[in-house]
Each structure stands twice: as structure tokens, then as C-alpha cells.
Amino acid sequence: MKLPAFDEAGQGDSAVLLLHGIGGGRSIWNAAASGTLQAVADAGFHALALDLPGYGDSASMGPPDMDAFVAAVQAVIEHAQPRRVLLLGHSMGGMVAQEFVARFPQRVQGLVLTCTSAMFGKADGAWQREFIAQRLAPLDAGLGMAGMADLLLPGLVSPGASDAARRSAREVMARVPESTYRAALATIAGFDRRAALAAIAVPTLLLAAEHDQTASPELMQRMAARIAGSEYLCLQGAGHIANVEVPAAFNAAVLDFLRRRFGAR
């Protein structure tokens, strides 16, 4: 597989791959959004933020399904050749991280799973049907991704989210191709790695957000309980897009974990 588009910063033999959510792209980690790419690099790690297949400058890489996502992560790892691989995944990116470590457990040395879950829902569950219908309704009505962002964003941030955070998240979501969003939603609809949680044997941080209506703190606490030795932290005053809404607190939590568990400065 050819390399997906990615931004990188920093050096070191520990690579941190930043994986975005369904309404995101690699720009969600840049200075204008969360600043996570540079913050991780400044802490002594080799930071790499990917456009997963179908997104951004990786839009031409084919259907955005889980096999393609995993292959893209593997391609970047092979390119970087790090001694240690650490995956940081937000929302759908957290699912990709879980899928990757389930398939290649020996290749990953650490995980940060944020505002994500180990399953999307039962195959014929009412919650799943309602979620998909809600997410696709604006597109089915012909509003496009920008219109969808306008309608869905209030439920993805906290009540006190700043205008700047809302604008940043909207801009990233509006740039996602509609076909990619539809295909990615179908991909994660069948995701279920609950049974694999107990097999995760690397240092893992589960980072939740107080007002997250998609991956609730309670859900992430249950995930943490099934991963031996994992750490759990809930960011206050943030919704599902916590990395953009409270970037200073988000980055501080990530760096504290990375420094303690992987020894960078």
C-alpha cells in the first residue's frame, strides 16, 4: 500500500501516530485546531498525524474501510521504522487503534484511546439505527457536509464550547467528502472489539470527556475496567471533540501519560 498523507514533527525512536475521527482529518491535530502534533513532538517523540484513506490528501486511496485504515497505519509505521509504536486515536481513530493492536499486538507498545468505544452497537440495535439515521439525515436532505456539521456540531461539543472551537471543528468536518463519511459510517457500524480488550497488554490511557454524548465517560470507564493496568481520566468541560475544545487539558493529559510510561522528557 502506498503511504497515506501525513504531517510529522519531532524526532526520537518512539513514534506517536495520531488518528482522527469520522468527521476529521490530519488537520485536527495541527496548531490551528488542537496543537497535539507539535506538543507531542516537543515532548521528545516522533509525532505523525495521518489522513486516513478517503480523507484529506489521502482521498484517492480507495474505500475508507477498516482494512484500508489498518493498512495505512502499517504503511506509516514501516516508513518511520520506530523502535516503539504508540497509537493515539480519537473516536473512529480509537477504533482503528484497537483494530490495529488486535491484529498486530506485538507491533504496538502503547495506546491512548480518547472519546471512543470498543463497539458501535448491536447489528440490529435501535440505538444504532437511530444514530445512523441522525448522522445521515442532513446528507440525505441534500445539505452537504457543511450543513451536516452545522446541525450535528452542537451535540459534539459541550454547552460552554468556545466559538473558536466550534469553528475549527466545523471547518474540518465540512472538508470531509460526503462519500467518505457515508462509507466510514458503514465501516464502524459493525465494529465490535469488546472481546479483544482483555488481550491488550500495553500501557493504555482511556481519555473521556464530561459532556461526550457519543462515547460517554461511563462507557469508557467500562472499557478501562477490561484492560489490565490501564489508566482512565475524564476531561471536564468538554464534549466529544475534546482535543479541539480543551486542547491544553487534552495535550497535558496525553503528555503526562507518555512521559511517565515511555520516559521522554
Buried (B, 14 or more C-beta within 10 A) or exposed (E): BEEBBBBBBBEBEBBBBBBBBBBBBBBBBBEEBBBBBBBBBBBBBBBBBBBBBBBBBBBEBBBBBBBBBBBBBBBBBEBBEBEBBBBBBBBBBBBBBBBBBBBBEEBBBBBBBBBBBBBBBEEEEEEBEEBBEEBBEBBEEEBEBEBBBBBBBEEBBBEEBEEEBBEBBBBBBBBBBEEBBBBBBBBBBEBBBBEBBEEBEBBBBBBBBBBBEBBBBEBBEBBBEBBEEBBBBBBEBBBBBBBBBBBEBBBEBBBBBBBEBBEBE
